[in-house]
Amino acid sequence: MRAYIEWIRAAFVFDRKTMGGACFVPPVMFILSLLLILLVARKPSSIYDNVIIIQGLFIPFSGWHLIYRFGELYEDGAQETLIPYYRQWFGIDIVRYSFIHLLGVAMLSGAFMWRYGITSLSFLNLIHFILLTFFYLFFSTASLVLTKNTNIALTIIFLYTVLEVATLGTFMPWPHIFLFEPPVWEPMLISKFIMLTLSIFLAAFITIVWISKGDRKPQ
């Protein structure tokens, strides 16, 4: 057990060294979200803004580390050399970073309920947070393997997120994944949950297929 813990620690240390300062962006977003939830006083009518903070400020960074980690495959023709290593540890990388971000979501949700009461956050919101975390995790990796460019993948994710949050999901006629009002279990919400789930599986499938074929020379 001790050896396994040491291996996990070494994996995170390795990522920190290879990613540099970019490694600290998600923790900064977590701290900022936590401070906004705990320190910014809100009227009862605007309490749900804290849920939007969790959705739009912290969760979109769920795939941040994986983009930078797998982005190394597309730098300076390193794909053929590095793909056997990354393919071997791909599942473990997904597990450890999904665990870290789900833990962050749980802590932010706990802070929200501690600040405003346990009934202030719906169970449907918690389910939505989990789905949204996995969506951004695999949406990030799928964007990377399709574009083969870290900057383009990040741009796609941020443009989509900013447009959704800034316009409260009313600007573009594309699938809207955020919940900007307290959820009620009705057909529209069920459809959104189904769409999110299918999108997760599709993005995961794209990522796995492209990673498995990564030993081919980039076109």
N, C-alpha and C positions, 0 to 999 in steps of 0.2 A: 504494500500500500504506500509506504514511504517512497519507494522508488518511482511509483506511478505519479505521485504528487510532485516529486522533483522533476519528472519528465514534463509534466504539464507546465510547471513554472518555467522550465528551460524553453519550452515552446513559445510562451508569451514573451520571454526576454528576447528570444531570437526575432520575433515579430517587431518588438519595439525597436531593436537595433536596425532592422532593415527598413522599417517605415519611417523612422525618425520622428519629427514633431507631429506628423499626421496621425500617429498612433494615439495622441492625446485629445483629438477632436471629440470623439464620442463621450469620454469622461467629462469634458468641459460642458458639452450639451446636457449631460445628465445633471451636473451641478447647477447649471443655469435653470433648468426645468424645476429642480427641487427648490431653489431659492424663490422662483416665481410662484410656486404653489404655496410655500410656507410663509413668505414675507409680504406678498402683495395682497392687501385686503380687498375682498370683492363683495359686492352686494349679492343678495340671494339670487337675483335674476341673472347674474353673470358668473356664478360659480362654475358653470359648465365650460367656461373658457379654459379652466385648468385641464379638463379632459382634452381639449383641442391642443393645449401645449404638449401633453404627453404624445398625442398622435402626430403632431406636426413639427415638433422641435427635437424630440429624442428618438422616437421609433424610426424615422427615415434614415438614421445613421446605423441601423442594424447591419447593413451590408458594407459599411465603410471599410472595416479592416479587411474583409475578404476581397474587396476590389483591389486594395493595395497589395495584398498578399498574392493573389493570382495574376495581378497586373504585371508582375515580374516575368511571367511567361512570354509577354509580347514585347519585351525590351531587348534590343540588340540581338535579335535572332536566337534567344536563349530557349525557345520553346521546346526544341527537340531534346535538349540536354536536361531541362528541368521537369518535363512533363511526367516521367516515371516517378519522381519523388512526390510531386504534387498530387498525382493520381492516387498514390499509396496512402497519403494522409488527408485526402479530400474530405472523407466522412468525419474524421476526427476534428478537422478544422471547423466544419459546419456545426458539430455538436458543441464544441467549446465556445464558439462565438454566439451561437443561439442561446446557450445557457447564460452567458454573461449578460446579454441584452434582455432576456426574459427576466433575469434577476433584477436588472435595472427597472424594468416595467413594474415588477412586483413592488419594489421599494417606492417608486413614485406613486403607485396606486395606494400603498399603505400610508404614505405621507398625506395624500389627498383625503383619505377616509379619516385619518387622525385629526386633520385640520377641520373637516366639515361634517364628520359623522359617518358611520359605516354605511348608512342608507343613501349617502350622497352619490355613490358610484354603483351603477347597475351591474349585475352579473353579466348582462349582455355586453357591456363595455369591456369587461375583463376578457371575455371570449374574443371580442373584436380586437383588443390589443394583441392577443396571441397570434391571431390570423394576420394582423397587419405587420407584426414583427417578422414572421416567416415570409410574408409577401415581399417586404423590402429586402430581406436577406437574399432570397433567390432572384428577385427582380434585378438586384445589383449584379449578381454573378452572371445572370443571363445577358444583361446589357453588356457586360465586359466581354464575354466569349463571342458575342455577335459582332461587336464593334472592334474588338481587339485593341482598345485604347482606353486607358484609365480616365483621361480627362473627358472624353466623349460620354462614357458611361456615367460619370458623376454629373455631367451637365444634363443628361436626360432625366436622371432621378431628381435633381434639384429643380429643374424647370417644371416638371410635373407636380412636385410637392408644393412649390411656391404658388403656382397658379391655382391649385386646389385650395390651399389654406387662405390665400389672399382674397379669393373670390367666393369662399365658402361653398365650393363645388358647384358654381353656377355659370362658369365662363365657357368652357369647352364641352362639346357633345361627346365626351369619351366616358368610360366607366368611372364613376366616383366612388372612392373607397373609404372616405372619411365619414365620420358621424358628427355632424355639427349641432345636433339636438339630442336630448335624452332619448335613447332608443325604446321603441315599443315593438314587441314581437308580432309583426304583421308581414304580409306578402313582400313588400318592398325590402324590408330588412332581411328576410329569408333569402331573397334573390341576391342581395349584396353579399351575404355570407357565402352563398353557393358560388358566386362569381369569384370572390376572393380565394376560396378553397381551390377552385379549378385553375385559377391563375397561378397559385403556388405550385401545384403539380406540373403545370405547363412550363413554368420558369425553371423548376427543378429538373424536369426532363431535358430541356434545352441545355442546361448547364452540364448535366451528366453526360449527354451525348457528345457535346463539343469537347469536354475534358477527356473523354474516352478516345476521341479521335485526334487528340492534341499532338500526337507524335508525327502527324503529317506536317509537311513543310507549309508555313503560312503562304497564302497566295499573294 
